Amino acid sequence: MRRFVFFIGCLLGLLNITQAQDRADQQHLDNPNSFSMILLGDPQGYIKYDLNQPLFDLCTAWIADNIDNLNIQAVLCTGDLVEQNENIVRNRKMLNQTSREMWEAVSHSFKRLDGKVPYIISPGNHDYGYQRAENGITHFPDYFPFERNTAWRDICVSAFPNRNGIASIENAAFEFNHPNWGKILVITTEFAPRNEVLDWAKKLIAEPQYKNHKVIFMTHSFLREKTGERIENESYTISPRNWGEDIWKKLIEPSNNIRLVICGHTGKPGDFENSVAYRVDHNASGKEVHQMMFNVQVLGGGWEGNGGDGWLRILEFMPDGKTIKVKTYSPLFGISPATKHLAHRTGACDQFDIVIK
């Protein structure tokens, strides 16, 4: 009997030790009444090499594991899911996967979130054409059909056909409702959206049921890195199209309720500042429009590095209904006690507040 009691005591002691351990990757909200959205930059650098693909798996696995802890309501991705949309010839200087292998890999990574949380993706130039948006063909709706994620069903309120006339969440609107923030509409669009897409978005947010929503607008290409200048022209031949400055003039500036724009696309090797940008301008109604670019694909060793060192952003929507706390975090560093001291970036361009006035 004494041996049995001693055995049970040891088990309970071991259980208490286990429960007391801190998860190396555990993150917390600043305020328990907040909710969050997770921002993923362009994942193409992870996906184009089979060796890098587990790093993006880690990012989506970390998100799935923290849905409750961070009260995650959505995952936002700036696009360029793959390096090349339709190509079987592997250029070993820049990738070792065919297009099909890349699409299958990125689809598998997002599968971890299906049925758990909505993810909203703005397809990028590499997701169209053959190698770099020569035209509008894309495999995006083949690998990301609406039916694959039940978390979209109750919040997707509108969608517009893609460049091939196919129903797709390339151009779609998602509605969220929170007691402290009211109603939020997240709109995502195709790369270099056509006039028809901008007209759809403009009419949608002006409708009576959405005109008082806070609107987050997502598109792949909008701001240049570091300077935050809006893109006026690019060399991609996809057509018809609108670049960043066109999108601003045709949709964002004249709209009353777009309060935040999120994009990716640009960036270059160097300091972290070369992978991000941020600016604030006033729309035609005099309201501030915050614009944020986040694309970390070169931070893990350059264009042919590991794809981005796992960096992502935690956007914490505070209970005051107007403040979004931006934090830059890496599950890759955070998962190990030996490196978790490197898992947070705290510079001025990495950690800041967005106040929606």
N, C-alpha and C positions, 0 to 999 in steps of 0.2 A: 504494500500500500504506500509506504514511504517513497519507494522508487517511482511509483505512478504519479504521486503528488509532485515529486521533484521534476519528473519529465514534463508534466503539464506546466509547472512553473517556468521551466526553461522555454517552452513553446510560447507562453504568454510574454516572457521577457523579450524573446526574439521578435515577436509581433510588435511590441511596443517600440523597439528599436527601429524596425522597418517603417512603422507609421511616422516615426519622428524624423526620418530622413527627408531632406529637402530635394525635390526634383531639380536637377540642374537646369532644366529648360522651363521651369514654372515661371510664368509672368503674371502680373496682377494689375488690375485697374487702379488708378489713383483714387477713384471714388466708386464704391460698390454699387451706386445707382447709375453709373455710366453704362453705355454699350460701346462696342467697337466695330470697326470694319478693318480688314487687313488688306494692305496694298502690296501687290506683287509686281515687280518690274518685268521687263521683257525676258522670258525664260529661254530664248533660242540658244544661248550659249551653253545652258545645261543640256539641252535636248539634242544638239547636233553631234555630241560624242557619247557613246554608250558608257564610258567611264564616268561622265559627269551626271548622267541621268538620275542616279540615286540621290544626288544633292537636292534636286527639285522634288523628288519623292519625300525627302526629309521635310522640306518646307510645307508641303500639303499635309503630311502626317502630323507635323507639329500643330498646324492650324486645326485639324480634326480633333486633336487631343486637348486643345485649349478653347473649344467652342463655348463650353459652360463657364470656364474660369474667367475668360475675357468677355463673356456675353457677346460673342461674335454674331453679328446680324448679316454680314455679307463679306465676300472676298472680291476685291477689285483687281483686275489684271490688265496691264497696259498693252498686251498683245505681242506680236512676233512670237507666236507659240513654237514655230519651227524656223529653221534656217532657209529652207527652200520648199515651196508648196508642192511642186510636181517635177521631180528630177530623180532619175535612177543612176546617174553617173556621179560617183562620189569624188569630189575634189579633196584629196587627202591632206591638202595644205590648210583646209578650213573645216572639215567635217569627216566623219567616218560612217555616217548613216544615210540611207536613202530617205526620200521624202516620206514614204509609207512608214518606215521604221520610226521616223521622228513623230509623225502624227500619232502612231500607236503609243509611243512612249509618253507624250504629253497628255494624251487621253487617259492613260493609266494613272498618271499622277493626280489628275483632277478627280478620278473615280473615287478617291478616298473621301471626297466631300459630297458625293451624290447622296441625296436623301437626308443630308444633315444640315447643309447651309447653302444658300445660293451663291454662285460665283458668276461675276459679270465681266466679260472679256471684250476688249476693243481690238479686233484683229488688226495686225500690222502689215506693212508692205511685204514682209517675207512670207506672209500667209496667202499671198495672191500671186497669180501668174505662174511662171516656171521657176525662176530663181529670184527675181526682184521686181514684182508688180508690173510686169510687162502688159498685163491685162487683168480682167476681173475674175478669172476662174479661181476657185478656192475649194479645198476639201473641208473647210471649217464645218459646214452643216452636216457633212457625212460623219464626222467624229464627235460633234457636239449638237446632236438633235435635241429639240426641246424636251422630248420625252425621257431623256436619260437621267434628269435630276428632278425629282418630285418637289424639291424646295423651290422651283420656279413657278409651280402651277398656280399658287394663290397670290403671287405678287407681280407676275408679268401682266401688264395692263395694255400693252400695245407693242406691235412689231411691224417692221416695214421690209418688203422683199429685198434680197441682196442684188448684186449687179447682174446675176443670171436669172432673176425673176423667181428665185426660190425662197420660200418662207424660211427665215433664219433669225437667230438671236444676235446676228451681227449688228442689226439695227433694232433695238428693243428698249422698252421702258419698264422699270420695276418700282413698285410703290412700297414704302415702308411707313409704319406709323408707330410713334413712341410718345408716351404721355408727356415727356419734358420737351421733346423736339417737334411735336406735331407730325405732319405728314411730309415725307421726303420722297422725291422722285429721282431715281438714278437712270440716266439715259446713256446708252452706249451706241457708238456708230462705227461703221466700216472705215477702213483706211481712206484718207482723202475723200470724205463723203461727197456724193453727188448733190446737186441742188435739190433734187426731189427728197433726199434724206433730210437736209436742213429744213426744208419746208414742212415736212412731216413733224419734225421735232418742234419747230416754232409754233405750228398750229396746235399740237398736242398740249404744250405747257400753257397755252392761252385759253384752253377750254375751261369752262366754269369749275369743273371738279378738280382742276390742277393749278389754277392760276395763283393760288395762295400757298402752294407747296414750295418747300426749299428744294431747288433742283441742283443735282450734281451731274455735270455733263462730262462724259468720257469719250475721248478719241485718241488714236495712237499718236499721230503727229500734230504738234501744235506749237511747242516752245523749243527754242534752242537751249543747249546745255549752258549752265553757268550764267550767261548774260540774261537769259529769260526773254530774249527777243522772239516775237512771234514769227513763225516761218512764212516767208513770202513766196518762195519758189523752191522746187526740188526737181531732180532729173528723171524721176520715175515716169514712164510713159502711160501708165494707167489713165483712162479717160472715159467719161468726164470726171472732173475732180475739183476739190477745193482744198487749198493749203491753209495753214493756221490763221494768217491774217484775213483770208476770205471768210473763214468760219466765224472769226470775231465780228466782222462787219455785217455778215448776213444773218447770223443767229444770236450770238451771245450779247453783243452790245445793245441791240434793239429789244432784247427780252428783259422782262422785269424781274424774273424770279430765278435765273441761273446764278447761283452764288459761289459755286466752286467748279473749276475745270481741272480734270486730271488727265495727264498724257504720259507717254514714254518716248521711245524712238531715238532720240539724240543722245550723244555722249561720246567721250573719247578717253583714252588712257591718260592717267595722271592722278591728280588729287581727287578726293571724293566729290569735291565741288564740280568736277567735270562730268558728273553723272546725275546731277540734279539741277533744278531751277525753280524759282518761285517769284511771282510778281502779283501786284494788286492794281487793278484799274477800276474805273467807275463806268457803269453802263449808262444808257441813255436816260435812265430814271435817277441817276446820281448814286446808285447803290454800289458798294464794293463787290468786285468779282475777284475771288482768289484763284490763282492759276498755279498749278504745281506739276512739275515734270519729275519723274522718278524712273531711272533706267540704269541698273547696276551691273549690266552684263560683263563689263570689262574689269570689274573690281577684284575678280579672282585670278588675275594674272594676265590681263589684256584680252584681245579679241579671241585668242586661242587658249585662254586659261580655263578655269573650272566653271565659269558661267556666272559668277557673282557672289561667291562666298556666303551664300544663303541670306543675304541682306533683304529685309522686307520692312514695311512700315506698319506700325500699329496706330490707327487713327481712333483715339478715344473721344467719343461724343459725351461731353460733360453734362451733368444734370441741369446746368443753367440754361440749356437750350440754345446756346450761341457759340460756345467754345469747343474747338476740336484740338486736342493735344496730339501732336505728331511725335512719334518716337521711332527711331531706326534701330532695328534689332536683327540679330542673326541666330537662328536655331542651330546652325552648324557649329558656331563657337559656344552657344549656350548649352548644348547637350552634354558637354563634359565639364566637370568641376575644374579641370586643369586649364580650360580656356574660357570659362564663362565670364571672366573679368574683361574679355575682349568683345563680348556679345552686344554691347550697347555703344552707339556713337552719340556723343553729346555736344558736338560742335553746333554753331549757330545754324548751319544748313541742315542739321540732322535732327534736332530736337527743338520744336517751337510750337507756338499756339496760333491757330487760325480763329479769328473772332468774326462770326457772321453778324454784322450789324443790321 
